[in-house]
Structures are given as C-alpha cells and as structure tokens.
Amino acid sequence: VSWNNKNKSKDKVESLGFDIEANGHQVPGIYWKPEGGSDRLVLLGHGGGANKTVDYIVNVARLLAAKGIASVAIDGPGHGERAEFASDDPNWDFQKVWHGNGGTDTVIKDWKAALDFIESQEGARPTAWWGLSMGTMMGIPVVASEDRIRVALLGLMGNWGPNAEDLARLAPKVTCPIRYLLQWDDEIVPRDSVLALFDLIGSTKKTLHANPGKHKDVPIPEIQGSVEYLDRYLTVS
Amino acid sequence: VSWNNKNKSKDKVESLGFDIEANGHQVPGIYWKPEGGSDRLVLLGHGGGANKTVDYIVNVARLLAAKGIASVAIDGPGHGERAEFASDDPNWDFQKVWHGNGGTDTVIKDWKAALDFIESQEGARPTAWWGLSMGTMMGIPVVASEDRIRVALLGLMGNWGPNAEDLARLAPKVTCPIRYLLQWDDEIVPRDSVLALFDLIGSTKKTLHANPGKHKDVPIPEIQGSVEYLDRYLTVS
C-alpha cells in the first residue's frame, strides 16, 4: 500500500494584496494565485455593501483555484477600504456611494487598471468575469467594454438601481457567452427588471438560471456550477 | 500496445415495443433497455405532433442508456399509432386530438398503465420524467399524481393550450426536484405563460433554464445537461 497519483487536488492558493493608483484614487485589490501558477484568470466583482474579501468571494476564489484558475478582486466604489461609511451605517446611501465615487465610467477604468496590473505581473491570460448583484452592476459595463473578457457569470441584477440606465445601454454590447442567475423571490431587485436586463444582453449564447429564494439565497450547487461553467468556457487556445 | 479497460461505454441498448390494453384503448409503447439491464428508469413524453420514436426521444433514450438508465415512451393521445390525422393534415386540431382522446385524466391513466407494465416486467426502480412541450402537458399531471416519480425534466410549456387549466391546477402538487426549460423566443408558447407555470410548481427545488431561440431550438448542451441532471438526482437508495 502506498499513496498513488490519483485524486490529487490543486487546492493550495496564495493570496496577495495590492494597491493601484488609478483615476485619482487608490484601488485596493487582492490576487489569488493557485500553487504552481495559472494560465487562466477570473475577475471577481463583489456585491453591494460587501467588499473584496467577503466570504462568498473568497469561496469562489478557492473553488476556482482548485481548478487551477487565478482570480482577482478589487473593492468597488465606496466599498471596503474605499468606504466612507459601513453599509449598516445610517449615512450609507447606495446612490451616493456609487455616483459619489465616479459611477459606471470610473468602475470600468478601475477594473481596467486592475487587469493591466495583474497582466503586467503575471502575463496576459484568457480571462472571465464572475459577479452577482453589484458584481453585475460592475460586470456588464466591464464586460461590454473589455475585449479581454471571454465569458461571464452574472446575475441578481436588473435594469434597476444606481446605474440602471447604464446597464440597459451597455447590455446589448455584451457579446461573449453569459450565464445569468436569477433569484425567483428576490426581495431587493424586482424579478421583472432582471428578466428585462437578461433580455437586453447581446450575446447569442446566454442562459438564465432561476431558482426559488431571496436575493442572497443562491443555492450552493448553483455557485459550484458557476465555477464549472467558467472552467468549461475559459479555454486556453 | 493493447486495449485497456478505460473509456468503455455502455452505449448498447435494446428497444422493445409493447401494446397495453388500457382505459378502453390500445396504448402502444417502446422500452429502451441498456445492455446488462438497469436499476433506474425514465418516462419519456414526446411533444405535440410527434410520437414515441421521434428523433429527439430516441436521442435522449440513447443518452440515458449510455448512463445505464432504461427508458420508456408511449404514443400520446391521438399521436403516433393512435393518430387519426397526421399533424400536418389540415384536419389535425390539437384541442380535438387532446380532448377527443380523453384529455388529461386519460393521459395520467395511460402512463400509470405503462409504468405498471414495465414494473411488472422489469421490477420497480427509481423513476424520473423527461418531457418538453406536450411532454410537459402530460408530465405535470403524471408527476403530480404519481409518487413513483422522483425528479423531472420539464419545459417549453406554460399555462397555455388544450389543458392550460389542468396544468395550473396540478403544478402546485408537483413536489419533486424539477429542471424546467424555457426557449426565450418561443413562437408557439408565450414566454409569460411559461414563467407563470414555472412559478406555480410546488417543488422547493426547481430551476428554470432559459436560452435564446425558438420553440424547437433547445441548445444541444441543454439536452445533454438534462440527462446529466436526471442521472444525478435519480439515485438508487
């Protein structure tokens, strides 16, 4: 009896923080580097009121790393290290947080700066987007304007909220394969607004996955499935 | 160099026809038996205007057999060997075809007779339903009234068509895990009616998968995925 070479798993991942000076402010980020490096990258957009190290972002980063995929997250506008108020502070106002920090255009530039930085350090690699809720408020603009992104996991967002008009305007410019998650009983983002935004996405390959439950109750198999989806479409050519 | 034991596939399947005398008429059916037998069974409901040996039913039967799962199909009311008119005959009328052959109640009884017959021959096994369009017009009533069915793949149907009221009444009685397919640009069954029927399904585990395209343009990976879904949920206890 001895150890064999089967069922080895590549689940060791190193995390590295970084700060970028971009667009007149600091963009703090974190990079998850699978042991042995990676030839693929996923950009992770966190949700409203959360930040780059919220539990579900770290969870997805680890699931990706287990498949040998690197990932990177930054704090969104007015979130995490960039926050003036915590999201449970009475002074926290999502409209002000989004627009007071430059809104959609600045989000696009911040993510471009983060991707440029990671590519300068680790080289250019096939790249995907993963982001729900505010992660889609950031994701649709980034994916629409960034040719380097080949596939995206989006969802929990409609033509609704602080950048509703930007989302409706930019969704038709998204053309890569998309999986889009909808929580059927979403108490925050109205179901009809999610269906309407999904409808506007320009991609010919797009699939909506809807499950019962509230905004934050995405079933665990759907999260695991989202990582498998990116793994499948993010091919090294 | 020699053949090894890897990548063996169990894709040999025997098909056997049968006729049941049930509910005052003949119910013609076909049983697909994977080589070496099977400890699981799927009931395959064909769509309107089709029959038990239409190409996509045979395709799903073979995909299931490749996973060691047996399957059975019968001709629906007024379809296949039970048809008075072909579906491209000007005399073909879907309302008359459905109701003139006993409607929803008779469909339930026909499928019960088919399942009883197969169990009498092959024993009782964990059983699933697979059926789109008219395969869901039959499937929701059968799954709602048949405790032997543990999981179902449904879709391409709304609270619409010849048995719209039966579907709306019975959908809340469906409680097993469900995957439900929707074609976003369905030109036959209105999208809103599909969303409304999905909403009515009583199961706590239900997932809607929506893809662009017309009624019959279900993407091939979604069909392959539907078989993997049943394979995953149809466990032998």
Contacts between the chains, C-beta under 8 A, distances in Angstrom:
chain1	res1	chain2	res2	distance
A	182	B	208	7.7
A	184	B	199	7.4
A	184	B	208	7.8
A	195	B	195	7.6
A	198	B	210	7.6
A	199	B	184	7.4
A	204	B	212	6.4
A	205	B	212	8.0
A	206	B	211	7.4
A	206	B	212	6.3
A	207	B	209	6.1
A	207	B	210	6.7
A	207	B	211	5.3
A	207	B	222	7.7
A	208	B	182	7.8
A	208	B	184	7.7
A	208	B	208	6.9
A	208	B	209	7.1
A	208	B	210	3.9
A	208	B	211	7.9
A	209	B	207	6.1
A	209	B	208	7.1
A	209	B	209	6.0
A	210	B	198	7.6
A	210	B	207	6.7
A	210	B	208	3.9
A	210	B	210	7.4
A	211	B	206	7.4
A	211	B	207	5.3
A	211	B	208	7.8
A	212	B	204	6.5
A	212	B	205	8.0
A	212	B	206	6.3
A	222	B	207	7.7
